[in-house]
Amino acid sequence: MRRITGIILMVLLLMGMSVFAGCAPEAEAQEILWTITVEKEGGSSVEFTNIDASDIEMVAVEAVKEKKDGSKIDQNWEGIPVSEVLKAAGFNDYTTVAVEAADGYSKEFDRAAIDDSGTIFGLKLDGEDIDKEDGPMQLVVSSMSGSFWIKNVAKVIIIK
């Protein structure tokens, strides 16, 4: 009888341990929600994802977007500095960078514009995630007119 009681206690103890082990916090696997390509023209490329972006501190930028008709809109953006994305992707040496949208629209920027603290990949506008048709991110260049801002960023190309 003692032997059976001991076995039952041992089984209960092991079951209890497995229940508590199931309650232990596990690191949640992050899901890739978006990817942009960062490449050196005629050379290597890196896929940069939202998981990579989570390692970069978000910044807030107040920007005035000037539209084609001359009207201006005050906007509050949150996002990641483009210069930090390039650094995280391993591209520190550049003088000219092109940013391209999924539809092929692109603009070129010199190093001063890219390194400017007001040049970010915007992820949130006025505290809200940007619209899906404008996302996953938008290039915000607070020092330039809205025609230089790129919606639905897909690629960054290091030209020089």
C-alpha positions in Angstrom: 0.0 0.0 0.0 2.8 2.4 0.8 4.4 1.7 -2.5 1.2 2.6 -4.4 0.7 5.7 -2.3 4.3 6.7 -3.1 3.8 6.2 -6.8 0.5 8.2 -6.7 2.3 11.0 -4.9 5.1 11.0 -7.3 2.7 11.1 -10.3 0.8 14.0 -8.7 4.0 15.9 -8.0 5.2 15.5 -11.6 1.8 16.5 -12.9 1.9 19.6 -10.7 5.3 20.5 -12.0 4.3 20.2 -15.6 1.3 22.5 -14.9 3.5 25.2 -13.4 6.0 24.8 -16.2 3.2 25.5 -18.7 2.6 28.8 -17.0 6.2 30.0 -17.4 6.4 33.0 -19.6 7.8 32.2 -23.0 9.3 34.7 -25.4 6.6 35.4 -28.0 7.7 34.7 -31.5 7.5 37.9 -33.5 5.8 37.7 -36.9 7.2 39.4 -39.9 4.6 41.9 -41.0 6.6 43.9 -43.5 9.9 43.8 -45.4 11.8 46.4 -47.3 15.0 45.8 -49.3 18.1 47.8 -48.6 20.7 47.4 -51.3 23.9 48.8 -52.7 23.4 49.6 -56.4 25.0 46.7 -58.3 25.9 45.0 -55.1 24.7 43.3 -51.9 21.2 43.6 -50.4 19.6 43.1 -47.0 16.0 42.4 -46.2 14.9 44.8 -43.3 11.8 43.8 -41.4 9.5 45.1 -38.7 11.5 42.7 -36.3 14.7 44.5 -37.2 12.9 47.9 -36.8 11.9 46.9 -33.2 15.6 47.2 -32.2 15.6 50.9 -33.3 14.2 53.5 -31.0 11.2 55.3 -32.4 11.3 59.0 -32.7 8.6 61.7 -32.9 8.8 64.3 -35.7 6.5 67.3 -36.2 6.3 68.0 -39.9 4.5 70.4 -42.2 3.5 68.6 -45.4 3.2 71.0 -48.3 0.9 69.6 -51.0 1.0 70.2 -54.7 -1.6 72.9 -54.5 0.5 74.9 -51.9 -1.7 74.0 -48.9 0.1 72.9 -45.8 -0.9 70.3 -43.2 0.7 70.0 -39.7 1.4 66.3 -39.0 2.8 64.4 -36.0 4.8 61.3 -37.1 6.4 58.5 -35.1 8.9 56.3 -36.8 12.5 55.2 -37.2 15.3 57.4 -38.5 16.3 56.4 -42.1 20.0 56.8 -41.1 19.5 54.2 -38.3 17.9 51.7 -40.7 20.9 52.1 -43.1 23.3 51.6 -40.2 21.4 48.5 -38.9 21.5 47.0 -42.5 25.3 47.5 -42.5 25.4 50.5 -44.9 27.4 53.3 -43.3 29.2 54.7 -46.3 26.9 56.6 -48.7 26.5 60.0 -50.3 23.3 59.5 -52.4 20.3 57.2 -51.5 17.2 56.5 -53.5 13.9 55.5 -51.7 11.5 53.6 -53.9 7.8 52.9 -53.4 6.1 49.6 -54.3 4.8 51.1 -57.5 8.3 52.2 -58.6 8.0 55.9 -57.7 11.3 57.0 -56.3 13.3 60.0 -55.2 17.0 60.5 -54.6 18.4 62.2 -51.4 21.9 63.4 -50.4 23.5 62.3 -47.2 22.5 65.5 -45.4 18.8 64.9 -46.1 19.1 61.2 -45.0 21.0 62.0 -41.8 18.6 64.8 -40.9 16.7 64.0 -37.7 13.4 64.9 -39.5 13.9 62.1 -42.1 12.2 59.0 -40.9 10.3 56.0 -42.0 6.9 57.0 -40.5 4.9 54.2 -39.0 2.3 56.2 -37.1 0.6 59.5 -38.1 -1.1 61.4 -35.2 -0.8 58.4 -33.0 -2.5 55.9 -35.4 -0.9 53.3 -37.7 -0.8 54.6 -41.2 -3.4 53.5 -43.7 -2.7 50.1 -45.4 -2.6 51.7 -48.9 0.1 54.2 -47.6 2.0 51.5 -45.6 3.7 49.6 -44.2 5.7 52.8 -43.8 6.1 56.2 -45.4 9.2 58.2 -45.9 8.8 61.5 -44.1 11.3 64.3 -45.0 10.3 67.2 -42.8 12.8 69.5 -44.5 11.3 69.0 -48.0 7.9 69.4 -49.7 5.4 66.5 -49.8 6.5 65.5 -53.3 9.6 64.1 -51.7 7.7 61.9 -49.3 7.3 58.3 -50.4 4.3 56.2 -49.5 4.4 52.4 -49.3 8.2 52.2 -49.1 9.6 49.0 -50.7 13.3 49.6 -51.3 16.2 51.8 -50.3 19.1 51.9 -52.8 22.6 53.1 -51.9 23.7 54.8 -55.2 27.0 56.3 -54.1 
